[in-house]
Amino acid sequence: MEGKVLARVAAILFVAVVIAATVIEMTRKEVDLPVPSTPTLQSAADSLRQGQRRCQEMGEAAAKDAECLRIWAETRDRFLGRTPPPLGPAATSAGQ
């Protein structure tokens, strides 16, 4: 008999908690968070993405394409959080 009473009390408490949670959820106001805007980064990312897609469509030939190799290096640097090396005359003469 004592087990039945305990089960009823537990069921009543459960229902009370469910009702309280429902009321809290229904009365909560939605907060719109501001959307960050980065137009300069977006346009650079879009051009990079277009280059990635072009290289993807090239297939195996992209491995020998200088522009695809540059795009992949830039993508890798962005992913790893590295700053790209300078593209000045010192960078091109050092590679020779």
N, C-alpha and C positions, 0 to 999 in steps of 0.2 A: 504494500500500500504506500509505503514511504517513497519507493522508487517511482510510482506513478505521479505523485505530487511533485517530486523533484523534476521529472520530465516535463510536466505542465509548466512549472516555473521557468525552466530553461526555454521552452517553446515561446512563452509569453515574452521573455527577455529578448529572444532572437527577433521576434516580430517587432518589438518596440525599437530595437536598434535599426532594423530595416526601414521602418517608417521614419525614424529620425534622420537617417542618411538620405532618404528620398526627399524629405522636406528641405534639408540643407542643400541638396543638389539642385532642386527646383528654384530655390530662392537666390542662388548664387548668380551674380551678374557676370556676363562675358566681358573680358577686357581685351580690346584690340591692341596688339603690340605694334609699334611703328615698324614699317618695313625699311630696312637700311637700303640706301641707294648708292651705288658705286658705278656710275655710267662709264667712267674711263676704264675701270677694270673689266667691266662687262664687255665693252667693245673689243678690248685686247683679247679677252678669253674667247669671244666669238670668232675672231680671226684665227686664233690658234686652233680652235675646234674645227673650223672649216679646213684648215691645213691638215689636221689629223685625219679627217674624213677622206680628203683627197689622197693622202698617202695610203690609207687603208684600202681604198678602191684600186690603187696601183698594184697591190699584191706584192710579189717578190721583187719587182722592179724598184720598189720604194727603198730597198736596202742599198741600192747604188745611187739613189737620187740625193744630191747635196742638200736640197731644200727640205726633204723629209728627214734627213739626218739632223739638220738644224732644229726642225720642229720637235723631233723626239728628244733632243738634248734640252730644249727649253721646257718641254713638258716634264722631263725627269727632274730638272732643277727646281721647277715650281713645286712638284710633289715633295721633294726632299727639303724644301725651304732654303735652298741655296740661292745666292745672288749670281746671275750669269756673269761670265768673264767679259771685260770690255772688248768692244769690236774695233778698237783703234788700230793704227798701223803697227804698233808694237805687238799686238795679238796675232796679226797675220804674218809678220816677219819671224816671230818666235816659232811658228809651226814649220818653218822651212828648214 
